[in-house]
Amino acid sequence: MKRIFILAILLVFLVVLGARSGQLKLDLKGLEGLLPKTQAPSIISEDKVRILSEESLIIDVVDKVSPSVVTVSIETSRQIGRMFEIDPFDPFNMFRPRTGERQRIEQDIGTGFIIAADGLIVTNKHVVSETGAKYKVVTKDNKTHNVTKIYRDPSNDLAILQISASDLALVTMGDSGNLKVGQMAIAIGTALGEFRNTVTVGVISGLGRGITAGSPFEGSAERLDNVIQTDAAINPGNSGGPLLNSGGQVIGVNTAISSQGQNIGFALPINVVKEALDQFNTTGKFSRPFLGVQYRMITRELSVLNEVPEGAYVQEVVDGSPAEGAGIEIEDIITKIDGAKVTEQDGGLAKIISGKKVGDRATVEVWRNGETKTFTITVGENSGE
């Protein structure tokens, strides 16, 4: 007790002396060893150390990767509402409609990240789905570049944009095969098509999820399997941006959000992207098996309700496609391919076709006007350009 009392008096004396002189800097941490452990003051808590460490890590990742993240914008035009002009000399048509003018619009719509110094950028296919529109990308330093070429992957929600540039900062791609639920996830993107370079942080909430990207009423709708689920806030406009690990490596491409809940976002694993890029770098295009139909999946509930079989209801047959050549028609329901049932819960038509190779011959069963018909189709190729 006497020792503690003496140390306490000494401590008070030093504090008073330092306050008066303004020159004495006191290292309290150095005194902790002189006191019994049960009475040593907690100068720096472990929680504070952990928080400071996390903040530094996130800041380092953002500083490292942000120069490689771009905003994707679209340039299009729209017609302003019809105007009316008054003609007092025509009592039967005093208000004559006048065609409205067209107005050019530029809008940020998505995100991307740079994978090649000479101007190759990864984004989502649905971000650049309008084939007749002009697209631009804006880099972190607010430089704008016209997109000169777009390569769309017909099987995945991926697209490659080409711009004329050099010496661009590249991302580092990680390995999505070693991810663990609970590990940190960082997303960077143009949230809501308005707030560029927005950073959100969370964890990987789940792996191996299955979602449908795009519209299920169009042939472009895809069933994406093994996607990453995260609670890092992903908003419209984040699509195509990178999902990062704590080392600043890209582990996924932010693709979709859940309309039924909050803080539920999904990203395409980067290993899928790397596989597609290997093919692109070899051939200069995305080559995928192609059937040539636009369809809507008929679920079990719909099949019972309408007294038709489950399958892919054909809404359009592409001219010159393998499906047209084989005799597939609009309103056919594709029920089986090579004996495998075409059902929504198993990934639908897209999942089965993606497992075929270009040039494969497949037996297709369809339901037409109450009868089952069988066709032989040679799987074609869709380059996705």
Beta strands, then each sheet from edge to edge (+ up, - down):
strand 1: 69-79
strand 2: 83-86
strand 3: 95-98
strand 4: 102-116
strand 5: 120-123
strand 6: 134-138
strand 7: 144-153
strand 8: 158-163
strand 9: 172-173
strand 10: 184-191
strand 11: 195-213
strand 12: 222-230
strand 13: 242-244
strand 14: 249-257
strand 15: 265-269
strand 16: 288-290
strand 17: 293-298
strand 18: 311-317
strand 19: 333-337
strand 20: 340-341
strand 21: 361-368
strand 22: 371-378
strand 23: 380-382
sheet 1: 1+ 4- 5+ 8- 7+ 6- 1+
sheet 2: 2+ 3-
sheet 3: 9+ 14+ 13- 10+ 11- 12+ 15-
sheet 4: 16+ 23-
sheet 5: 17+ 18- 19+ 20-
sheet 6: 17+ 18- 19+ 21- 22+
end
